[in-house]
Amino acid sequence: MKSMQLLLCLAWCWAAAGAGTGARAGAAGPLLGAVDQVVSGVADDLTQGPAWPDDYAPKLTDGDEFEYIVVGAGAGGAAVAARLALAGRDVLLLEAGGDPTLLTRIPGAAMGLLGSDVDWAYPTVPNYVSCLSSTGQQCRFSRGRCLGGSSSINYMMFVRGGRADHDAWGVPGWGARDMQPYYLKYEGLQEAALARLPPASRPFHNTTGIMQVDFFPETKNTWHDRIFEGLQSLNFPFNPDVNAESQIGVSRVAGYVLGGERMSTARGYLADEEVKKELKVAKHTLAGALVIDDDNVVRGINVISGALAPRQLKLYASKEVILSAGAVGTPQILQLSGIGPAEHLAALGVPVRADLPVGEGLRDHVLPLLLVQVDPGPGLPAPNPFVFAAKGAQGAQWLASRTGELATNGVTDVTAFLNTSCYDVERRRLLPGPGCDLPTTQLIHAYIDRGLLPGIEPVVKNAIGFNDDVVEQLSDANVEHALLVVSPVLLQPRSAGRVRLASADPRDRPLIYPNYLSDERDVEEMLRAIAVVEQLTETAAWAARGARLLRLRLPGCPDPAGEGGAGYWRCYARHMTYSVYHAVGSAALGGPLDARGRVRGVRGARVADASLAPRLPRGNTEAMVLAIAEKIADLVLEDDANETV
């Protein structure tokens, strides 16, 4: 990456993640000095850090056989492949991308990874009732494309969801009690972090797991405390641990971080020295159709391997192929293999092996992206170069010591869970009652320092996916004001989408129909959440800094200069629809899969990723996917032992 590009990316990432401290610099000299510091730091840093597994792809030859082939090195694939390898099995892990980049290791760089080379950045099919202000009315659908998958590009929040979530699956062996040991198995909560939690939290945590978890370092951003103060002014209870008895309330959550760096599954599982000794990892290797014999037994998989000179190979698995390519990639591979809706496959000329609802039931956490204009505090407005100089200095600090604002995810670790139906708007408080302990909305926050957006609109557009008009309005608002981003995440959406093949060529992106907001009840939930955020702006802690919701001019919406009531916000939600990239359910248990994660209609194929989950958790999905993978690894080993006997 060229030096200026790196600086711009670090600066944008730093601010978007919420680090704004109001620092001001001199003129062009400090900017160039910051560039030099970053570039020289990068040169030194490239020889340090995690040593990723060697690339086995060049050693592959047509017809090679392994006991197990795992497809996809994301959260699920890295975990299940590592566990099988540590159990002494001959395992090949396939990954379409390569090694994680330097930026994936920086906690504060999460926003800048969206739309980058390590993001699949899938296009989606518009439904014309959501994402209306996104480019081409296509909803952004990001997924990690490197070792670690989406765990290498997400916001690292360690939130499991509620225990009722697994019970609602209704699948034997996958209830809350069944899954609790698997959540604990991988968790490596730091002792110092555990000490910050109440004694009642101890049964819900483990300190010895392979995935290190810690609280993010303290940020200098005063909005960290203001968010807490505002929510508590609305009588939200403080919840010290949303991964324990209850999720309801405002909390500071831990994350997949350690020593100022991201703890992706590439770092946690794949960079483990024992795993590297046992596991073969083929990078830049795209999976195609499964190899299935006349008896409908899966014998292997077709791949296209190599970044510079791709080779088409047929690889064999003597025991199983385990698909962990995610809620998009896994149904695509199954459909390419003739496992899916028969009518759809026949239309593309794909021979049908099993007529199953693969690709159906796609659900995702979705939100109306809200922007709150706030007074950034004392100091003159900062033109772009001055802001970048300050941010560049932060980049240099992280490179030198893994400290500073880039070692955090800003204010994003402050989150709140509520059931909006149990919020009394008149009395401004959460009420008790049946079901009120099950949240319907999660509030996530981020901060953009004043003066950051003007001049880098193309970078912003690439990162967030909104059209030129919206990006311009955000940039204009950012000239004099900082922006607090508030994301009211719909935790249990009613709308469902699907994944379909565009063609029988694995190199063609599949057709993704997210179908957000097709069910009006989802919009009603968003309106209740927006009402809470409106009241937040009126609390003393927020009003003291001039907080007010930014009302954008949006085609077809009521005049934002008017009262801005329910009619405006209903239209706004359909324009400013945004995904949290938590899609699940496209190859679910109880549908295409049996209770052991095996694909119905064939033998020798199993799934270990988010597509397996019949329902979304009430929280971030990485924790759930890791638990799924740990359980699938045990099921694979059990089935192997039973077959051997």
N, C-alpha and C positions, 0 to 999 in steps of 0.2 A: 504494500500500500504506500502511495506517495506520502511524503511528510505532511503536506497541507491537508490531504484527505484524512490522515490519521488524526490530526489535531482537530479538524472540524467534527469528526465522528466522536472523539472523546469529549469535546465540548458539548455537543448536542446530547450525547448519552448522559453526561454528568448532570446537566440541567433537567432533562426529561425524567431522570430517575429521582429528582427531588432534592438536589443538594444545595440549591441557591443560598449563598451566605451573604450576598450583597457586596462581595469584595470588588474593589475597583483598582485598575492598574493605570499605568502612564499612557504612552502612545504606542507607535508601531514597534519601538525597540523591545519592550517586554513581550509583545506578541511573537516576534522572531526568536527571542530568547527561549520562550516556551516551546516553540517548534523544535529548536535545537535540543532542548532537554528531553523532549518526548522521543525524538528520533534516536538520540544517542542511548536513551534508556531502553528503547526497543531492541537496538542492536545487541546490548548486553543481555537483555532478557531472553532473547530467542534461544540462548544456550542453556537456560535454566528451566525450572518448572517441571511439571509431570512428564515422565517419559512414556508416551503412549505406546501401545502394543505395536510390534513390527507389522508391516503390511505383508500378509500372506498371499495376496492376489497374484503377484508375479510368478509364484510357484505353482499356481493352479494349472492343471491340464484337463482336457476334456475327458470325462469318465471317472475323475477322482471320486473316491468314496470315503465317507465319514460316518460315524454312528449317528450323530445328530447334526442337522444344519439349522441354525437360527437365523431368521431373516429380519434385519433391522437392529441397529446397535443403540437404540434410544433407551428410555427408562426401563421398559419391559425386557427388551432383548438383551441389553447389557447384563441385567440382573440374572435372567434365567440361564444365559450362556455361561456366565461366571460360575454359578452354582453347579451346573452340570460338569463343567471342566474341573472344578475343585473336587467333585465326587469321582474323578478319575475317568470320565467319559471323553471320547474323541469327538470334539465339537469344533465346527466351523461356523463363525459368526460373519454374516454378510452385512456390509454397510454401503449404501449408495454414495455417501459423502466421504470426506477424508477426516483428518485430524481436526480437533477444535482449534480455532484461531486464538491469538492473544486476547482479542476483545471478549471472547466468550469467557475468559477467566476473570474478567473485571466485573464485580457485582453491579457497579454503577453504569455499565455499558449496555444494559438489557434493551433499552428502547432502540438503540442504534443497530442492534442485530436484526431487527425486523426488516425484511426486504433485502437483506445482505446475501452474500454467497453461501452462507450456512443456513439459509431459510429456503424451504421449498416454495414459499410464497405462491401457493396454489391459486389460480383463478377460480371463481365460482360462477354459478348460473344465477342471474338476477331473478327475484320473484316479484319485484316492483312494489313491494309493500314494506321493504326494509333496506337499509344501507343506501338510501336514495341520494345521499350526498357523497358517497364513495365514488371513486373513479369508475366510470362505466356502470354505476350502481351495482358493482360486484363487491361483496363482502370480503374483507381481508381474511385469509385462511392460512396463517403461518404455521409451519412445522419445522423442527430442526433437521438439518441435513449435514450431519457430521457425527463422529463418535459422541455418544451421550444424547443424540437426538434433541428433542425439545427441552430436556433437562439442561442442555448447554446454552439455551437462548431465552429461558423463561425468567420470571421474577423471583424464583428461588424460595417462594413462601411455603413453609412447612405447616400445612393445614390438612387434616385428615378428612374432615366432614364428620357428621354425626353417626353414632352407632346404629341409629334407626335406618340409615341409608342402606346398609348391607341387608338388614332384615327385610326391607322392602323389595329386594331382588326376588325373594321367594324361591330361591334355588338351594336345595339341600347341600350342606357343606360350605355355604358361602355367607352365612349369617354373621352377625357382629362377634359372637363368641368364637366362631370358627376362624375369623380373620384376625382377631386381636393378636395372636402369637406371631403372625406374619408381619404386622405393623411393627411389633417390637423387635423382631429378628434383625431387621436391617438398620434400625435407628441407633445412631451413635451420638446421642445428646451429650454435649460437653458437661462435665461435672459442675463447672461454674454456672452454666445455664440452668441446670437442674436445681442448683441451690437458690436460684432466683424464683423458683416456683413454690407454691405452698406444699406442705407435706402430703396433702390429699392427692397431689398430682403424681406421686411416685409410682403407683401401680400402672399408670398409663405410659410410662417411658422406660427406655433402656439406654444405657451409656456405652455399650460395648459393640454396637452394630457397625457395619462396614460403611454406611453413609453418615458422615459427620454432620451434625446439626448444631447450630449455635445462634445466639442472638446477634443481630447486626451491630456493628459499632455505633456509638452515639453520634448523631448528626448535629451540626451547629444550627440547623434550620429551626427557627423558633416555631414554625408551624407544626412541628412534631408535637409540642405540648398543646398548641392551640386546638388541634383536632381533638385531642383528648378532652380539653376543657369544654369545647363546644358540644360534643356528644354527651358529656356528663351533665351539661346544663339542660339538655333535653331528657335528663333522667335515665340515660343509658347506664346500666351498671358496669363497673369495671370488672373485667373477666381476666384473671391472670393467666389462664391456660385454656384456650379454645379446643385443645386436643384432649381435655379431661372430661369431667362430668357433663358440662354444658357448653354450648357454643355461644349463647346469647350474651351480648354486651360488647364493649369496646376493649380491645386488647392490643398489645404489642406482641407480634408473633416471631418465633424463631425462623431461621431459614437454612437452606442447604449451603452453608458457607463455613469456611475454616481458614484462619490466618489471613483474612482479607481477600480470599479468593473464592470463587464459585465452587461448590461441591457438586458437580454433575455426576451422572453415573459413569461417564468416561473416567473421571478422576477417582470416584469411590470404588467402582467394581473393576473396570478394565485396566487401570494403572496399578492395581494391586500386584505386588511382585509375584505372589503365588499364582494368581490368575494368569499373568503374562507368560509364566513358564508352561502352562497347560493349554491355553486357549489359542486357537488360530483365528486371526481376524483378517478378512479380505475387504479392503477399502475400495472405494470407487467401483463397486460391483452392484449393478442393478438387477434385481430379481424379476423374472418373468413368470411364465406359467409353471405350475408343478408338473413333474413327470409322473403320470399315473398309468398303471398297467391295465390290462383287460379285465382284471378282477377288482378294479377300483381301489387298488392299493397304491399309495403315494410312495414312489421310489426315489424321488429327488426333485431337483428344480433346475430350470433353465436360467442362465444368467448372462448378462453382458458385462464383462469385466475389463477394467483399465480406463484411465482418464484420457490418455493421449492416443493409444491405439487399441480401441475396444475389441475384445474377442468374445464370440458367442460360445458358451460352454454349457455342457450338461453335467451337473454334479449330482452324486447319489448319496442317499442317507440310508444306512442299513436298518435304522430303527425309526426315526421320525424326522419330519420337517416341522419346525415350530415357527409360526408367523408372528412377528412382533414389529410389523411395519406401520402400526398405528391405525387410527380410525379411518384413514384414507387409503393407505398403502395395502393393508391386509385385505379389505374387500376387493380392491383392484386385483390383487394376485389371485384370490379365490375365483373371481369372475373370469380372469384370463384362463384359468384352469378348467372352466366349465362348471364351476360350483356357484350357483346363483339363480336369479330368476330366469326360468327357461325361455320365456318369450323374448326377453332382452338379449340373452346370449345367442339365441337362434338368429335374431335379426342381424347380428354382427358376424355370423358364420362360425361361432365358437361351439364346438361339440359339447352337448350338455352331459355332464357326469352326475350331477345331483341338483334337482330343482329345489332351491332353498332361498329364503328371504335375505340373502347376503347383500349388504349395502343399505337395507332398510333400517328404520329406527334411529337414524343419526340425530343426536341431540347435543347441544352445546350451550355453555354459559354465555349469556349475551347481555348487553347493557346499552343504555343511552349515554354517550360520553358527554359529561357536563363539565363546563369550564367556569371557574369562579375568578373574577377579576379581584385582585387584592393589592393594597398599597405595599410595595416592597420594603418600606421603611426609609430611614434617612439616607441621603446620598443622591447624587445627580443621576439622571437617566444615563444608561450606559450604551453607547454605540457598540455595534458588533465586535470590532477588533479588541476593545477593552475587556468585554466579557470573555472572549476567547483566550485572551492572555491569562486571565485569572483561572480559567478552566484548564488551560494547558499546563499551568503550574501544578494543578491538582493531579493531572495525568502523570507528570514527572514524579510527584510525591508517591503515587501508587506504585509506579515502576521501581522506584528506589527502595520502598519500605513496606509496600502492601498496606499502607495506612491512608488516612484522609477520607474525604467525602466519597471518592470512587470505591472505597472498600465497603460502602453501605449501599442500600437500595433507597436511600433518601427517606421520605416519609411513607413509603409504600408498606413498611412493616407495621404501620398503625392500621388496623382493620376493625370493622364492627359488623356484627351479625344481628339481624332483627327479623321478626315476622311483621310485615307492614300491616297486616290485618289486625294486629294487636297493638298498634300505635295509635294513641288518642291524639289527634291533631289539635283539638281544642285545649286539652290539658297538657299537651307536649310531654308525653311520657309513654313508656311501654307498659302495657297492662298484662296481668296474669290471666290465664284462661286455658281452655282445652286447645292443644296444638301450638300454644304460644312459645313453647320451648323448642319448636322446630323452625329454624330461620327460613325465610323466603328470599331475603336479599342480603348481600354482603357489600359493604362500602369499602372500596380501595382508593387510595389517594396517591397523587404524585404532584410535583412542584416544578414549574418552569420559571426560571429567574427572568427578571425584566431585561428586555433588549436582546434576548437570545435568538428569537425566531426571525426578525427582520434580516433579510439578506441571505438566509439559507432555506428559503421556501422549498426548493427542490429536494433538499435533504429531508425536510419535514414531511413533504408529500410522500416520498418513498417509504418513510418509516411508518406513517399512520394511515396512508391510503385514501385520504379524503381529497375531494376535487380542488381545483385551483381557487375557486371562489371562497370555499370554507378556509383553506389554508391562508389566503390573503386576509380574511377577517381576523383569524387568530393572530397573524403577524401584526396587524394594525393594533389590536388590543394589547399586544405585548410591548409596544413601544414605550408606554408610560406605566404599565402595570405588570406585576408578576401574575402568573396564572396558576391557580390551584386546580388540578384535574381531579374530579370526583367521579368514580365509576360505581354506580349502583348495580351490582351484578345480580341478575335474575338466576336464582339457584335451582329452581325446579321448573324450567320452561315447559309449556304444553306443546309448543310447535315442534315438529319433527321433520327432518330432511332425509336425504338418501345420497348414496354414491353409485354412479354408473360408469361403465366403460365408455370412452369416446371412440375407441377402436380396439382391435385385437393386438395392437402394437404396444408393448410395455413402456416404450419411450414416450408415448402420448399421455399427457396429463388426463386423469379421469375427470368425469363430469361430477362436480360437487354441487348439490342442491341444498344449501343450509336451511332454506325456507324459514328464516327467522321471522317472528311476529305474524305468522300466518294464522295464529290463534289469538283472537282479540284479548283473551284473558292475560296474555303476556304483557300487552300494552297497559292494561289496567294496573298490573303489578308495578310497572315502571312509573306510572303516574303517582302511585302512592309513595314510591321511593323518592321521586322528585320533590314531592311536598315536604318530606323530611329534610332534604338538602336545602330547600328554600328556607325552612325554619332554622337550619344550622347557620345560614348567613346572617340571621338576625340575632344570634346569641352574642353576648357581650364580647367574648374572646374573638369572634370573627368580625363583628361590626366595628370593633376598635381599629381594624385595619381596612375598613371600607369594603368589606366583602360584598359582592353582588353577582348573581348568576349572569353569565354572558348570554344575551339573547341574540342569536345569529339571524341574519336575513336569509331565509330559506324559501326556494320556489314553492308556491302553492300553500305556504303556511300563513296564518294571520300575521298582521303587522307586529313585529316584536316591540315596537314603541308603544303599542296598546297595553292592555292589562296583562297580557302574557298568561292567560288562564289555561284551563285544561285543554282547550282546543289547540292553542299554540303548542303546548308541550306534547300533546298526542302526535302532532305533525312532526315536531322536533325529534321525538323518539324514533320515528320511521326514517328520518333523514340521517341522524347521527348514531345509527345502530353500529355497535362494535362488538366483536367477539373477544372472549378471553382465551380462545384457542384450547378449549377443554373438551373437544368432541369425543363422544363415546357411543357405543351401542350398535355399530354398523355390522357386527358379526357376533351377536350376543349369546350368552348362556340362555338356554331354554328356547332358542330359535335355531340358528345354524349350528350351534354348539351344544354338546351334552354337558352334564354337570362336572365333567373332568376336563373341560376345555377342548375336547376332541371334535373335529369337524364331522358332522353327520354325513352319511352317504358315501364316505370313503374311509379308508384306514391309513394311519400313518401320518396324519396332519393334525396339528393342535395350534391354538392361539394363546398368546400371552401378552396382551396389551390392552389399551383403553377400549378397543372395539368390543371386547368381551363383556364389558359392564352393561347390564340391561338398563341401568338408570344412572344419572349423574349423582355424584356426591354433593353434599352441601358444603363445598369447599374446593380448594385447588386439587387438581387430579393427580399430580405426581406421586403423592403419598399413597394414594389408592393403587396406582399402576405398579408401584414397587411391591406392594403387598400381594397383588395379583400374581406378579412374576415369581415371587418367592413361593407362593402356593403351587403354581403350575410346575415349578422345578421339583417340588416334593412329589406331586402327582406323577410326573414323568418317571422319576426314580422308583416310585412304588409300582407303577405299571410294568416297568422294565424288570423289577425283581420278581413280580408275580409271573410274568411271561417266562422268565428264565427257569423258575421253579416248575 
